[in-house]
Amino acid sequence: MSVMFLYHSELYVAVLAGLIAHWTYFIHGEHDLEAPNIARVHILLSILIGYSEWSLAKLSIWHAIDQSLAIGLAYLASLMFSIIAFRLVLSPLRHIPGPLRLRWTKLTHVWDTARGQNFKDLHQLQREYGDVVRTGPNEVTVFGTDAYFQVHGSDTTCTKAAYYDILKPMVSVQTTRDPVVHAHRHKVWDQAMTLERLEPVVYELAHKLIDELRYRENGIINMTQWLEYYTFDLMGLVSMGVRFRGLSRCEDSIISLFRRAHRNLGLFAPAPWIQHLFMSIPFITRMKDLRQYNEWANDQLAKNIENLNHNSDRTDVMKHIIEDAIKHGGVGRNFNDVFGDFIIAVVAGSDPPWQALVDLMYYLTREPNHVGLIRQELSLIDLHDYRALQIQPHLNACLYETLRLHPGVPSGSYRLPPHGGITLNGVYIAYGTTIVTPQYSLQRDKRNFSRPDDWIPERFTTRPELILDKRAFMPWGIGKHICLGKNFSLMEMRVAVALLVTEFDFSFAPGEDKESVLKQTTDFFTAAPGPLKLVLRSHKGNH
């Protein structure tokens, strides 16, 4: 009787412990970074309980294991019941509409994100639920221009959410949550990203792209692949002084490794604690690519630092970052910051322009009359005079309209409201809630643009009435965290498009699904376009 009484008492204590753990710990603050330690503590406690049942209660080892499992399940059931009940009934977000499967757990959102269509899923939720949708136990997705400015404008009191700790212990200029640190490092990047310095490199690689495509005239070319080589090679040179030579070799294993690692990071964006937990477990194959990419980056950074000691004439971004680290205590002291910028440098500069270039080539192939208008403009200037190139109205209109329809970060970034909460679109959102603001939906909102889903470059030139709210065009973001590579990305896109349209006529490859480039676009924080297979022919040879 005493043994049974003790057993039931232990179960009652376990149930109580689950409730206490939720209400005194899990319900307060952020715990994403603590996920590995939380798991370790619970595993250790389970082992200690089993050992106590065996050594103190004198149970057989198998009976002790059974009893410790029962106690663990009672604790877990109590904890989960309390968490779910709070999320559905007592949460300060309970009044905000949203699908049930997202309100009680983010794991369902991770499952959805695996399809790579998060931006479309969020867009559909706006149609179903309105401008404020509860998309997680502690997350809301907010639509509308006014709300976007409240969250991201220069005078906002919102701050970056837990997602930006995803590279920890590495911290980049994009992921730092400290506004003072961000402001300082933003200045370092600005000093390095001067267009006068970058212009020769852009033209060099844009011409390399044209040369490689000439060799493949009249054959089927996957433009998605070749434009990725171009933007990736370019950021390698600009950001770290490394020649990836994807254009020369027609492949690059680092690109493939990076894509797989990037997919893992994007997959866990809705629940970053999973990524932190998995990265703490050595043999989780799911994270193998991310670990390999980090190992490659670590080796490359060491070579980069050594090269800088022997080549003071370097002008790439990492040179400025390393020198700034030396001024502020040395590279060793600031290694996680330097490494964070090194890791993020390529994706920050290559992904958004890559997607925009691929999508623009799709639209120009689909509607070739715009190619003629761009050629007419370009015939009047020197293509190698970038100052002249950057003010060509129809070229810019085609780029802007493509960026409007396909922003580089379509699902938006993650923010936290200030202490005391914030009211967006008339809905109060409590402090500690993650706020998501999808740019894809903002720039396709019929309140901001007439015929919002149609590609009409003239809305930026001769048909301004198609833009109902100019503020809503913000593919680079706004405020303090506006994309620091905006001007550079425009340069790499303008130069590439100008050379492509003057050099080639292009058409869809025979049998090509003309919509696959859009249908197969994936969203893992930054977007990646689907395949675009074209046939290129010399324009000069046809005229």
C-alpha positions as CSV (number, residue, x, y, z in Angstrom):
1,M,0.0,0.0,0.0
2,S,2.8,2.4,0.9
3,V,4.6,1.7,-2.4
4,M,1.4,2.4,-4.3
5,F,0.8,5.6,-2.2
6,L,4.3,6.7,-2.9
7,Y,3.9,6.0,-6.7
8,H,0.7,8.0,-6.8
9,S,2.2,10.8,-4.8
10,E,5.1,11.0,-7.3
11,L,2.6,11.3,-10.2
12,Y,0.8,14.1,-8.4
13,V,4.1,15.9,-7.8
14,A,5.0,15.4,-11.5
15,V,1.7,16.9,-12.6
16,L,2.2,19.8,-10.2
17,A,5.8,20.3,-11.5
18,G,4.5,20.5,-15.0
19,L,2.1,23.3,-14.1
20,I,4.7,25.1,-12.1
21,A,7.3,24.9,-14.9
22,H,4.9,26.4,-17.3
23,W,3.6,29.3,-15.1
24,T,6.9,30.2,-13.6
25,Y,9.3,29.7,-16.5
26,F,8.1,28.8,-19.9
27,I,5.4,31.5,-20.0
28,H,8.0,34.3,-19.4
29,G,10.5,35.6,-21.9
30,E,12.4,34.0,-24.7
31,H,13.7,30.4,-24.5
32,D,14.9,29.7,-28.0
33,L,18.6,29.9,-27.2
34,E,18.0,27.9,-24.1
35,A,16.5,24.9,-25.9
36,P,19.6,22.7,-25.7
37,N,20.0,23.3,-22.0
38,I,16.3,22.8,-21.4
39,A,16.5,19.4,-23.1
40,R,19.7,18.5,-21.2
41,V,18.1,19.4,-17.8
42,H,15.0,17.3,-18.5
43,I,17.0,14.3,-19.7
44,L,19.3,14.5,-16.6
45,L,16.2,14.8,-14.3
46,S,14.7,11.7,-15.9
47,I,17.9,9.7,-15.3
48,L,18.1,10.9,-11.7
49,I,14.4,9.9,-11.1
50,G,15.0,6.5,-12.5
51,Y,18.2,6.1,-10.4
52,S,16.4,7.2,-7.3
53,E,13.6,4.7,-7.9
54,W,16.2,1.9,-8.2
55,S,18.6,2.8,-5.4
56,L,16.2,4.4,-2.8
57,A,12.9,2.7,-3.5
58,K,14.7,-0.6,-4.1
59,L,12.8,-1.3,-7.3
60,S,14.1,-3.6,-10.0
61,I,15.9,-1.7,-12.8
62,W,13.1,-2.4,-15.3
63,H,10.4,-1.4,-12.8
64,A,12.4,1.8,-12.0
65,I,12.5,2.6,-15.7
66,D,8.8,2.1,-16.1
67,Q,8.1,4.2,-13.1
68,S,10.4,7.1,-14.2
69,L,8.8,7.0,-17.6
70,A,5.3,7.2,-16.1
71,I,6.4,10.2,-13.9
72,G,8.0,11.9,-17.0
73,L,4.8,11.4,-19.0
74,A,2.7,12.8,-16.2
75,Y,5.0,15.8,-16.0
76,L,4.9,16.2,-19.8
77,A,1.2,15.8,-20.1
78,S,0.6,18.4,-17.4
79,L,3.0,20.8,-19.0
80,M,1.5,20.4,-22.5
81,F,-2.0,20.6,-21.2
82,S,-1.2,23.9,-19.4
83,I,0.6,25.3,-22.4
84,I,-2.2,24.5,-24.9
85,A,-4.9,25.6,-22.6
86,F,-3.2,28.9,-22.0
87,R,-2.6,29.5,-25.8
88,L,-6.2,28.7,-26.7
89,V,-8.1,30.3,-23.7
90,L,-5.9,32.7,-21.7
91,S,-3.4,34.1,-24.1
92,P,-3.5,37.9,-24.7
93,L,-3.7,37.0,-28.4
94,R,-6.9,34.9,-28.0
95,H,-9.1,37.6,-29.5
96,I,-7.1,37.7,-32.7
97,P,-8.4,35.4,-35.5
98,G,-6.3,32.8,-37.1
99,P,-6.3,29.0,-38.0
100,L,-6.5,26.7,-35.0
101,R,-3.6,24.6,-36.1
102,L,-1.3,27.7,-35.9
103,R,-2.7,29.1,-32.7
104,W,-1.8,26.1,-30.5
105,T,1.7,25.2,-31.9
106,K,4.3,26.5,-34.4
107,L,5.3,23.0,-35.4
108,T,2.5,23.0,-37.9
109,H,3.9,26.2,-39.4
110,V,7.3,24.5,-39.7
111,W,5.6,21.7,-41.5
112,D,4.0,24.1,-43.9
113,T,7.2,26.0,-44.4
114,A,8.9,22.9,-45.6
115,R,7.0,23.3,-48.9
116,G,8.8,26.6,-49.5
117,Q,5.5,28.5,-50.0
118,N,5.2,30.5,-46.8
119,F,4.7,33.9,-48.6
120,K,1.7,32.4,-50.5
121,D,0.3,30.8,-47.4
122,L,0.4,34.1,-45.5
123,H,-1.1,35.9,-48.5
124,Q,-4.0,33.4,-48.4
125,L,-4.5,34.0,-44.6
126,Q,-4.9,37.7,-45.2
127,R,-7.8,36.9,-47.6
128,E,-9.4,34.6,-45.0
129,Y,-8.9,36.5,-41.8
130,G,-8.1,40.1,-42.6
131,D,-5.2,42.5,-41.8
132,V,-4.2,41.0,-38.4
133,V,-3.9,37.2,-38.2
134,R,-2.7,35.1,-35.4
135,T,-0.1,32.8,-37.0
136,G,1.4,31.2,-33.9
137,P,0.9,30.8,-30.1
138,N,2.9,34.0,-29.7
139,E,2.9,35.4,-33.2
140,V,0.7,37.7,-35.3
141,T,1.1,38.5,-39.0
142,V,0.1,42.1,-39.8
143,F,-0.8,43.5,-43.3
144,G,-1.2,47.1,-44.5
145,T,1.1,50.0,-45.2
146,D,0.4,52.0,-42.0
147,A,1.1,49.0,-39.8
148,Y,4.3,48.3,-41.8
149,F,5.5,51.9,-41.1
150,Q,4.6,51.6,-37.4
151,V,6.7,48.4,-37.1
152,H,9.6,49.3,-39.4
153,G,9.7,53.1,-39.8
154,S,12.7,55.2,-38.7
155,D,10.9,56.2,-35.5
156,T,9.6,52.7,-34.5
157,T,10.0,51.4,-31.0
158,C,9.8,47.8,-32.2
159,T,12.9,45.6,-32.0
160,K,14.1,42.4,-33.7
161,A,12.6,39.2,-32.6
162,A,14.2,35.9,-31.5
163,Y,14.6,34.7,-35.1
164,Y,17.7,36.9,-35.4
165,D,19.6,34.8,-32.9
166,I,19.5,32.0,-35.4
167,L,23.2,32.2,-36.1
168,K,24.3,32.4,-32.4
169,P,27.0,32.5,-31.2
170,M,27.8,34.3,-34.5
171,V,26.2,37.7,-35.0
172,S,26.1,39.6,-38.3
173,V,25.2,43.2,-39.2
174,Q,21.8,41.8,-40.2
175,T,21.2,39.6,-37.2
176,T,22.4,41.7,-34.3
177,R,19.5,42.8,-32.0
178,D,21.5,45.5,-30.4
179,P,20.6,48.8,-32.2
180,V,23.9,50.5,-31.2
181,V,26.0,47.6,-32.5
182,H,23.8,47.6,-35.7
183,A,24.3,51.3,-36.3
184,H,28.1,51.0,-36.0
185,R,28.4,48.0,-38.2
186,H,26.1,49.4,-40.8
187,K,28.5,52.3,-41.1
188,V,31.4,49.9,-41.7
189,W,29.4,48.2,-44.5
190,D,28.4,51.5,-46.0
191,Q,32.1,52.6,-46.2
192,A,32.9,49.3,-48.0
193,M,29.9,49.3,-50.4
194,T,30.8,52.4,-52.5
195,L,29.6,52.2,-56.1
196,E,32.8,53.7,-57.5
197,R,34.8,50.9,-56.1
198,L,32.3,48.2,-57.0
199,E,31.5,49.3,-60.6
200,P,34.6,47.7,-62.3
201,V,33.9,44.4,-60.6
202,V,30.3,44.4,-61.7
203,Y,31.1,45.1,-65.3
204,E,33.9,42.5,-65.3
205,L,31.6,39.7,-64.2
206,A,28.6,40.9,-66.2
207,H,30.8,40.6,-69.3
208,K,32.0,37.2,-68.2
209,L,28.3,36.1,-68.0
210,I,27.7,37.4,-71.5
211,D,30.9,35.6,-72.8
212,E,29.8,32.3,-71.3
213,L,26.3,32.6,-72.7
214,R,27.6,33.4,-76.2
215,Y,29.2,29.9,-76.2
216,R,25.8,28.4,-75.6
217,E,23.8,30.3,-78.2
218,N,20.9,28.4,-79.8
219,G,21.0,25.8,-77.1
220,I,18.7,25.5,-74.1
221,I,20.0,27.5,-71.2
222,N,18.8,27.5,-67.6
223,M,19.0,31.2,-66.9
224,T,18.2,30.6,-63.2
225,Q,21.5,28.7,-62.9
226,W,23.6,31.2,-64.9
227,L,22.3,34.2,-63.1
228,E,23.0,32.5,-59.8
229,Y,26.6,32.0,-60.8
230,Y,26.8,35.7,-61.7
231,T,25.4,37.1,-58.4
232,F,27.2,34.5,-56.3
233,D,30.6,35.1,-58.0
234,L,30.0,38.8,-57.7
235,M,29.3,38.8,-54.0
236,G,32.3,36.5,-53.5
237,L,34.6,39.2,-55.0
238,V,32.9,42.2,-53.5
239,S,32.3,40.9,-50.0
240,M,35.4,38.7,-49.3
241,G,37.7,39.0,-52.2
242,V,37.2,35.3,-53.2
243,R,36.7,34.1,-56.8
244,F,34.2,31.3,-56.7
245,R,34.5,31.0,-60.5
246,G,31.0,29.6,-60.9
247,L,30.7,31.3,-64.3
248,S,34.0,29.7,-65.5
249,R,33.4,26.2,-64.2
250,C,29.6,26.2,-64.8
251,E,29.2,24.8,-61.3
252,D,30.2,25.5,-57.8
253,S,29.9,23.0,-54.9
254,I,29.8,25.9,-52.4
255,I,26.6,27.2,-54.0
256,S,25.0,23.8,-53.6
257,L,26.2,23.5,-50.0
258,F,25.0,27.0,-49.2
259,R,21.5,26.4,-50.8
260,R,21.1,23.3,-48.6
261,A,22.3,25.0,-45.5
262,H,20.1,28.0,-46.2
263,R,17.0,25.8,-46.6
264,N,17.6,24.4,-43.1
265,L,17.8,27.9,-41.6
266,G,14.7,29.1,-43.4
267,L,12.8,25.9,-42.6
268,F,13.0,26.6,-38.8
269,A,12.3,30.4,-39.0
270,P,8.8,29.9,-37.5
271,A,10.4,28.0,-34.5
272,P,14.1,28.9,-34.2
273,W,14.4,26.9,-31.0
274,I,14.4,23.7,-33.1
275,Q,17.5,24.9,-35.0
276,H,19.3,25.6,-31.8
277,L,18.3,22.2,-30.4
278,F,19.4,20.3,-33.5
279,M,22.7,22.1,-33.8
280,S,23.5,21.0,-30.3
281,I,23.2,17.3,-31.2
282,P,26.3,16.2,-33.1
283,F,24.8,13.5,-35.3
284,I,21.6,15.1,-36.5
285,T,21.9,14.6,-40.3
286,R,19.3,17.3,-41.0
287,M,21.9,19.9,-39.9
288,K,24.9,18.4,-41.7
289,D,24.9,20.9,-44.5
290,L,24.7,23.9,-42.2
291,R,27.6,22.5,-40.2
292,Q,29.7,21.9,-43.3
293,Y,29.0,25.4,-44.6
294,N,30.1,26.8,-41.3
295,E,33.3,24.7,-41.4
296,W,34.0,25.9,-44.9
297,A,33.3,29.5,-43.9
298,N,35.6,29.2,-40.9
299,D,38.4,27.9,-43.0
300,Q,37.8,30.6,-45.6
301,L,37.8,33.3,-43.0
302,A,41.1,32.2,-41.6
303,K,42.6,32.3,-45.1
304,N,40.9,35.7,-45.6
305,I,42.6,37.1,-42.5
306,E,46.0,35.7,-43.5
307,N,45.6,37.1,-47.0
308,L,44.8,40.5,-45.6
309,N,48.1,40.5,-43.7
310,H,50.0,40.0,-47.0
311,N,47.8,42.1,-49.3
312,S,47.0,45.6,-48.0
313,D,45.6,46.7,-51.3
314,R,42.4,44.7,-50.9
315,T,39.2,46.7,-51.0
316,D,36.5,44.1,-50.3
317,V,33.9,44.3,-47.5
318,M,35.7,41.8,-45.2
319,K,38.8,44.0,-45.3
320,H,36.8,46.8,-43.7
321,I,35.1,44.5,-41.2
322,I,38.4,42.9,-40.1
323,E,40.2,46.2,-39.8
324,D,37.3,47.5,-37.7
325,A,37.5,44.5,-35.5
326,I,41.3,45.1,-35.0
327,K,40.6,48.7,-33.9
328,H,38.1,47.5,-31.3
329,G,40.0,44.8,-29.5
330,G,41.2,42.5,-32.2
331,V,39.8,39.8,-34.4
332,G,39.9,37.2,-31.6
333,R,37.8,39.3,-29.3
334,N,35.3,40.1,-32.0
335,F,35.5,36.7,-33.9
336,N,31.8,35.9,-33.6
337,D,30.9,39.2,-35.1
338,V,33.4,38.9,-38.0
339,F,32.4,35.3,-38.6
340,G,28.7,36.3,-38.6
341,D,29.3,38.9,-41.3
342,F,31.4,36.5,-43.3
343,I,28.6,33.9,-43.3
344,I,25.9,36.4,-44.2
345,A,27.8,38.4,-46.8
346,V,27.1,36.1,-49.8
347,V,23.4,35.5,-49.1
348,A,22.7,39.2,-48.4
349,G,24.1,40.3,-51.7
350,S,23.3,37.4,-54.0
351,D,19.8,36.1,-53.3
352,P,17.5,39.2,-53.8
353,P,19.2,40.3,-57.1
354,W,19.3,36.8,-58.3
355,Q,15.6,36.3,-57.9
356,A,14.8,39.7,-59.4
357,L,17.0,39.1,-62.5
358,V,15.5,35.7,-63.2
359,D,12.0,36.9,-62.8
360,L,12.7,40.0,-64.9
361,M,14.1,37.8,-67.7
362,Y,10.9,35.7,-67.5
363,Y,8.7,38.8,-68.0
364,L,10.9,40.2,-70.8
365,T,10.7,36.9,-72.6
366,R,7.0,36.8,-72.1
367,E,6.4,40.4,-73.2
368,P,9.2,41.2,-75.7
369,N,7.9,44.6,-76.5
370,H,9.5,45.8,-73.3
371,V,12.9,44.6,-74.6
372,G,12.5,46.9,-77.6
373,L,11.7,49.9,-75.3
374,I,14.8,49.2,-73.2
375,R,17.0,48.8,-76.2
376,Q,15.7,52.0,-77.6
377,E,16.8,53.8,-74.4
378,L,20.2,52.1,-74.3
379,S,21.0,52.9,-77.9
380,L,21.4,56.5,-76.8
381,I,24.0,56.0,-74.1
382,D,27.3,54.3,-73.4
383,L,26.4,51.1,-71.5
384,H,29.6,51.4,-69.5
385,D,28.6,54.8,-68.2
386,Y,26.8,53.6,-65.1
387,R,25.6,57.1,-64.2
388,A,23.7,57.2,-67.5
389,L,22.5,53.6,-67.2
390,Q,21.0,54.1,-63.8
391,I,18.6,56.9,-64.9
392,Q,17.0,55.0,-67.9
393,P,13.3,55.2,-67.1
394,H,11.9,52.0,-68.8
395,L,14.8,49.8,-67.6
396,N,14.2,51.0,-64.1
397,A,10.4,50.6,-64.4
398,C,10.8,47.0,-65.5
399,L,13.2,46.3,-62.5
400,Y,10.9,48.1,-60.0
401,E,7.8,46.3,-61.2
402,T,9.6,43.0,-60.9
403,L,10.8,43.9,-57.4
404,R,7.3,44.9,-56.5
405,L,5.8,41.6,-57.4
406,H,8.8,39.5,-56.1
407,P,10.5,41.1,-53.1
408,G,13.7,39.4,-52.0
409,V,12.3,38.7,-48.5
410,P,8.6,38.0,-49.4
411,S,7.4,36.7,-46.0
412,G,8.8,39.7,-44.2
413,S,11.0,40.1,-41.1
414,Y,10.3,39.5,-37.4
415,R,9.8,42.2,-34.8
416,L,8.8,42.6,-31.2
417,P,6.5,45.3,-30.0
418,P,7.8,47.7,-27.3
419,H,7.1,47.4,-23.6
420,G,3.4,48.1,-23.1
421,G,2.5,46.6,-26.5
422,I,1.4,48.2,-29.7
423,T,-1.8,48.8,-31.5
424,L,-1.8,47.9,-35.3
425,N,-4.8,48.2,-37.5
426,G,-6.8,48.9,-34.4
427,V,-5.8,45.7,-32.7
428,Y,-3.7,45.6,-29.5
429,I,-0.7,43.4,-29.6
430,A,0.9,42.5,-26.3
431,Y,4.6,42.9,-25.5
432,G,6.6,39.8,-26.3
433,T,4.6,38.9,-29.4
434,T,6.4,38.3,-32.6
435,I,5.1,40.5,-35.4
436,V,5.5,39.4,-39.1
437,T,4.9,41.9,-41.9
438,P,5.0,40.2,-45.4
439,Q,6.2,42.5,-48.2
440,Y,4.8,40.1,-50.8
441,S,1.3,40.9,-49.6
442,L,1.9,44.6,-49.0
443,Q,3.1,45.1,-52.6
444,R,0.2,43.1,-54.1
445,D,-2.5,44.8,-52.0
446,K,-5.2,46.3,-54.2
447,R,-5.4,49.2,-51.8
448,N,-1.9,50.2,-52.8
449,F,-1.8,49.2,-56.5
450,S,-4.4,48.9,-59.2
451,R,-4.3,45.4,-60.9
452,P,-1.8,44.4,-58.2
453,D,-1.0,40.9,-59.6
454,D,-0.2,42.2,-63.1
455,W,3.3,43.1,-64.3
456,I,2.9,46.6,-65.7
457,P,6.2,48.5,-65.7
458,E,4.4,51.7,-66.9
459,R,3.0,52.2,-63.5
460,F,6.5,53.6,-62.7
461,T,6.6,55.8,-65.8
462,T,3.6,56.8,-67.9
463,R,0.8,55.3,-65.8
464,P,1.4,56.5,-62.3
465,E,-2.4,56.3,-61.5
466,L,-1.8,52.5,-61.1
467,I,0.1,53.3,-57.9
468,L,-2.4,54.2,-55.3
469,D,0.0,54.5,-52.3
470,K,3.6,55.2,-53.2
471,R,4.7,54.3,-49.7
472,A,3.9,50.6,-50.3
473,F,6.7,50.1,-52.7
474,M,9.6,49.1,-50.4
475,P,11.4,46.0,-51.7
476,W,14.5,47.0,-49.7
477,G,12.6,47.7,-46.5
478,I,12.5,51.0,-44.7
479,G,13.9,52.7,-41.6
480,K,17.1,51.9,-39.7
481,H,17.3,48.3,-41.1
482,I,16.8,49.2,-44.8
483,C,18.9,46.9,-47.0
484,L,22.5,48.2,-46.9
485,G,23.2,46.7,-50.4
486,K,20.3,48.5,-52.1
487,N,22.4,50.6,-54.5
488,F,24.9,47.8,-55.2
489,S,22.1,45.3,-56.0
490,L,20.5,47.8,-58.4
491,M,23.9,48.2,-60.1
492,E,24.4,44.5,-60.6
493,M,20.9,44.1,-62.0
494,R,21.0,47.1,-64.3
495,V,24.3,46.2,-65.8
496,A,23.4,42.6,-66.3
497,V,20.0,43.4,-67.9
498,A,21.5,46.1,-70.1
499,L,24.2,43.7,-71.5
500,L,21.8,40.8,-71.9
501,V,19.1,42.7,-73.9
502,T,21.6,44.4,-76.2
503,E,23.5,41.1,-76.8
504,F,20.7,38.6,-77.2
505,D,17.2,37.8,-78.4
506,F,15.6,35.2,-76.1
507,S,12.7,32.9,-76.2
508,F,11.3,30.1,-74.0
509,A,12.9,26.7,-74.7
510,P,10.7,24.2,-76.6
511,G,8.4,22.4,-74.3
512,E,9.2,24.7,-71.4
513,D,6.6,25.2,-68.7
514,K,6.6,29.0,-69.0
515,E,5.3,29.4,-65.5
516,S,7.7,27.1,-63.7
517,V,10.0,29.9,-62.7
518,L,7.1,31.4,-60.6
519,K,5.4,28.2,-59.6
520,Q,8.6,26.7,-58.2
521,T,9.8,29.8,-56.4
522,T,10.6,28.8,-52.8
523,D,10.7,30.9,-49.7
524,F,13.2,30.1,-47.0
525,F,13.4,33.7,-45.6
526,T,14.9,34.9,-48.8
527,A,13.3,33.7,-52.0
528,A,14.8,31.4,-54.7
529,P,13.4,31.3,-58.2
530,G,12.4,28.2,-60.1
531,P,14.0,27.1,-63.3
532,L,13.8,29.4,-66.4
533,K,14.9,27.6,-69.6
534,L,15.5,29.9,-72.5
535,V,17.1,29.8,-76.0
536,L,19.4,32.8,-76.6
537,R,20.4,34.0,-80.1
538,S,22.7,36.9,-81.0
539,H,20.7,40.1,-81.3
540,K,23.5,41.7,-83.4
541,G,23.5,38.7,-85.7
542,N,19.8,39.1,-86.4
543,H,20.1,42.8,-87.3
